[in-house]
Amino acid sequence: MNKFIFIVLFLLVFSSFAFAKQFYASDFEKDTIGKPPSGWELGFAGAGNGKVIVDPLNPNNKVFAHTDLAKDKARHDVGGSVWVIGDANMTDYIVEYDAYFPEDFYIGVLFRFIDSKQFYLLDRRVTSPTSFDFWKHSNGNWTNITSGAKYDAVPKLWHRFRLVVKGDSFEAYAKLATDSKPFDKPFITGKDTAYKSGKFGLYGLIYIDNIVIGETVNDLVITSVSAKGKLATTWGEIK
């Protein structure tokens, strides 16, 4: 009986790994400086150019700069381009990424991006200390879902984020990229039923690095990132 239970549990655990999926992972080291990174596409073809650049804090590192426009010209709501990645049919997923905010401004990432008129936004706000909001965009109208969640995303430093999208709920975690400790608890949560699937994207003047998108935490197959370390060459290791 005990052996039977063990076999059943083993099969359940194995099946959870077998059917999980990694959608995307990159540290941009194989991409060409001055050009968009492989796999990314324009979700909205507006102003500005997204391209791989040299890390502003490490000349030996490559990162993805979402735009080359000034902070007040880069956002989608004033005509800035939106770059996206992933499958339009992604429903539940987790995204981990390093984010660098060149200026103190309204800057964010998009999830369940359907098109330039339908998406969710995790937005860095200009407050002291910095706070974040969840927003829904629908055909030019903005609906606030959660506001005023505190995380001091100091400009010109690298921060590590985890965004979890599951069912009608979503949450985000944050810490300095140099912090090797695991994420503790979400600093912001939200709930909305409008959009069920969509891509991941960027919004405004943001740089990113070391990004991975998977269905579960077990798909975030990167080793721990410390001191802006790059993705592991072997991505089969479970974090």
C-alpha positions in Angstrom: 0.0 0.0 0.0 2.8 2.4 1.0 4.6 1.5 -2.2 1.5 2.2 -4.3 1.1 5.6 -2.7 4.7 6.5 -3.4 4.3 5.5 -7.0 1.2 7.6 -7.4 2.9 10.6 -5.8 6.0 10.2 -8.0 3.8 10.1 -11.1 1.9 13.2 -10.0 5.2 15.1 -9.4 6.7 13.9 -12.6 3.6 14.9 -14.6 3.7 18.4 -13.2 7.2 18.8 -14.6 6.5 17.0 -17.8 3.6 19.3 -18.8 5.1 22.5 -17.5 6.6 24.9 -20.1 9.2 27.5 -20.5 8.1 30.2 -22.9 11.3 32.3 -23.1 14.6 33.0 -21.5 17.5 35.3 -22.4 20.4 37.3 -21.0 20.9 39.1 -24.4 24.5 38.1 -24.6 24.0 36.5 -28.0 22.2 39.5 -29.4 23.8 42.3 -31.4 24.3 45.7 -29.9 22.2 48.3 -31.6 19.5 45.9 -32.8 16.3 44.5 -31.2 16.9 41.2 -29.4 15.9 38.0 -31.1 12.3 36.9 -30.6 10.9 40.3 -29.5 8.3 42.0 -31.7 6.5 45.3 -31.8 3.1 45.1 -30.1 2.6 48.8 -31.0 4.8 50.4 -33.7 5.1 53.9 -32.2 8.0 56.3 -31.7 11.4 55.2 -30.4 13.8 52.3 -31.0 14.2 49.3 -28.8 17.7 47.8 -29.0 20.4 45.9 -27.1 22.9 48.2 -25.4 25.9 48.0 -23.1 24.8 47.8 -19.5 25.2 51.3 -18.0 26.7 49.7 -14.8 28.9 47.0 -16.4 30.7 47.5 -19.8 31.0 43.7 -20.2 27.3 43.1 -20.1 24.5 43.4 -22.6 20.9 44.4 -21.8 17.7 45.3 -23.6 16.8 49.0 -23.7 13.1 49.3 -24.5 13.5 52.8 -26.0 15.9 55.5 -26.9 13.4 58.3 -26.2 13.3 60.7 -23.3 11.2 59.5 -20.3 8.2 61.8 -21.1 8.2 60.6 -24.8 8.6 56.9 -24.3 5.3 55.7 -22.9 2.7 54.1 -25.1 0.0 56.6 -24.0 2.0 59.4 -25.6 2.9 57.4 -28.7 5.9 55.3 -27.7 6.5 51.9 -29.1 5.7 48.7 -27.1 7.9 45.6 -27.5 6.5 42.2 -26.5 7.6 38.6 -26.2 5.9 35.2 -25.7 2.9 33.4 -27.0 -0.5 35.2 -27.4 -2.1 32.1 -25.9 -0.1 32.3 -22.6 -2.6 32.2 -19.8 -1.0 31.5 -16.4 2.7 32.3 -16.3 5.6 33.7 -14.1 8.1 36.2 -15.4 11.4 37.0 -13.6 13.6 39.8 -14.9 16.1 42.4 -13.9 14.9 46.0 -14.4 16.8 49.2 -14.6 15.0 52.6 -14.4 17.2 55.2 -16.1 15.0 58.1 -14.7 12.5 58.7 -11.9 9.4 58.3 -14.0 6.3 56.3 -14.8 7.7 53.1 -16.2 6.4 49.5 -16.3 5.8 46.1 -17.8 2.8 44.7 -19.5 1.2 41.3 -19.1 -1.7 39.5 -20.9 -1.0 41.9 -23.7 -3.6 41.2 -26.4 -3.0 44.3 -28.5 -2.2 48.0 -28.0 -5.7 48.6 -26.7 -6.0 45.6 -24.3 -3.5 44.7 -21.6 -2.5 44.9 -17.9 0.2 47.2 -16.6 2.5 46.9 -13.6 3.5 50.6 -13.3 6.3 52.3 -11.3 4.9 55.5 -10.0 6.7 58.8 -9.1 6.2 58.9 -5.3 8.5 59.0 -2.3 9.3 56.3 -1.7 8.5 54.7 -5.0 5.2 52.9 -5.3 3.6 50.6 -7.9 0.1 50.2 -9.3 -1.7 47.6 -11.3 -3.8 49.0 -14.2 -6.1 47.6 -16.9 -6.1 49.3 -20.3 -9.2 48.9 -22.5 -9.7 50.8 -25.7 -8.0 54.0 -24.4 -9.6 53.8 -21.0 -7.6 53.1 -17.8 -8.9 51.3 -14.8 -6.9 51.2 -11.6 -6.8 47.8 -9.9 -4.3 48.3 -7.1 -2.5 51.5 -6.2 0.2 52.7 -3.8 2.1 49.4 -3.2 5.5 50.3 -1.7 8.8 49.2 -3.2 11.6 51.8 -3.5 12.8 51.2 -7.1 15.7 53.6 -7.0 16.7 54.8 -10.5 20.0 53.8 -11.9 20.2 50.5 -10.0 19.3 47.0 -11.1 16.3 45.5 -9.4 15.0 41.9 -9.6 11.2 41.3 -10.2 8.9 38.3 -10.2 5.5 38.7 -11.8 3.0 35.9 -11.2 -0.2 35.7 -13.3 -2.6 33.0 -12.4 -6.3 32.8 -13.2 -7.9 36.2 -12.3 -5.1 37.0 -9.8 -1.7 38.5 -10.2 1.1 39.5 -7.9 4.6 40.9 -8.0 7.8 40.5 -5.9 10.8 42.8 -5.9 14.3 43.1 -4.5 17.7 44.5 -5.5 19.3 42.4 -8.2 22.4 42.0 -5.9 20.2 40.4 -3.2 20.8 36.6 -3.4 18.0 35.7 -0.9 14.8 34.2 -2.3 11.8 36.3 -2.8 9.8 36.7 0.4 6.3 37.8 -0.2 4.5 39.8 -2.9 4.6 43.6 -2.4 1.6 44.1 -4.7 -1.4 41.9 -5.6 -4.4 42.4 -7.9 -7.4 40.7 -9.3 -9.4 41.2 -12.5 -11.4 39.0 -14.9 -11.1 40.9 -18.2 -8.1 39.3 -20.0 -7.4 35.6 -19.9 -4.2 35.4 -22.0 -1.6 37.4 -23.7 2.1 38.3 -24.2 4.5 40.0 -21.8 5.8 43.5 -22.8 7.6 46.6 -21.7 6.3 50.1 -21.2 8.3 53.3 -21.3 11.9 54.0 -20.5 13.0 50.7 -19.0 16.0 48.4 -19.5 15.8 44.7 -18.7 18.1 41.7 -18.4 18.1 38.1 -17.3 14.5 37.4 -18.2 12.7 34.1 -18.1 9.0 33.2 -18.6 7.5 29.9 -17.6 4.3 28.3 -16.5 5.5 27.5 -13.0 8.4 28.4 -10.7 10.1 25.1 -11.8 10.3 26.5 -15.3 12.4 29.5 -14.2 15.5 27.4 -14.9 18.2 29.9 -14.1 20.6 29.8 -11.3 20.4 32.6 -8.7 21.4 36.0 -10.0 23.8 38.0 -7.9 25.9 41.1 -8.7 24.3 41.1 -12.2 25.4 37.6 -12.9 24.3 36.2 -16.3 22.0 33.3 -16.9 23.4 29.8 -16.4 24.8 28.2 -19.5 22.9 25.1 -18.4 19.2 26.0 -18.1 18.1 22.6 -16.9 18.9 23.4 -13.3 15.8 24.1 -11.2 16.1 27.2 -9.1 
